[in-house]
């Protein structure tokens, strides 16, 4: 019941939003060493902009590579061009207040980008804003997917004279379909979440029922503590022994969005996570309970047979199947409190505990997140997920 009430708290926004800029001022686009670029772009002007660009790379793990079978786009870095009209920047700030200019992208005929997830290019980055400049083109649709839901942004219909935009969270998978004619020219901005512990206010029936469900669980724990010894309670079905040895009577449930380990904090939660965790903070405070955030990872180490590999169909990553397992562990990494302080750096959780550990289901199988190797031994990051951790009592003193 607790998880059901938590999931009823929904954000009024979306993981993907689009629109057009009505009566927009011209940005005053100027490429270094050239004159101002007039808009709408003529085909000749668009070709000139494309010639000034370099081939776009993309991130693959810790590397930045160029591979036109995955991404065929050209670009200018922010220091290679400028926006001269201050009215343009004022307009962008009205849409989204913390937007930092990142790149100018040019998609000519045949250009595309396979399905991918944006890397976090700045501390606190929560998403991307893409503004399509007036330049007639066909194709180039952006298709974004998140939690089984798909949205499409088609800039071609208004491309000749209008400015259109799309914005999405950085953990949203998205692809750019091939441009079939013309030039699709895009200004991209990094959306930055400035640190703040303030959460949006929402007190509806779902929030009240959430607190009631948490209070009921708390009372159930207290009753079991009275009925059984501490050791017996540790083996009850209410929590994992691996956690309860350090956190007395704990619950775990997953966050809706993905975050890097460095940027996981109460201050930088996105969308519905911000609302839900805000309500949990209020409920835990009222019940004298404690709330943390953490990341769970499963690491598999072993050898793989030659040629026995798999890859994801969209982003062309290749991984090896571990045939002879030497090690298979799951870890809670960097359990942090509301002030961003680490309560525990690392805590191993036995795989046998995983089914009873989560309030919601989570499968570690499927395409891995990372892989590295030494000879024929491969170390695979089989799964990574950020979690909410709720405990009835403080961590034990030896932590």
Order of alpha helices (4+ residues) and beta strands (2+ residues): alpha-beta-beta-alpha-beta-beta-beta-beta-beta-beta-alpha-beta-beta-beta-beta-beta-beta-beta-beta-beta-beta-alpha-alpha-alpha-beta-alpha-beta-beta-beta-beta-beta-alpha-beta-beta
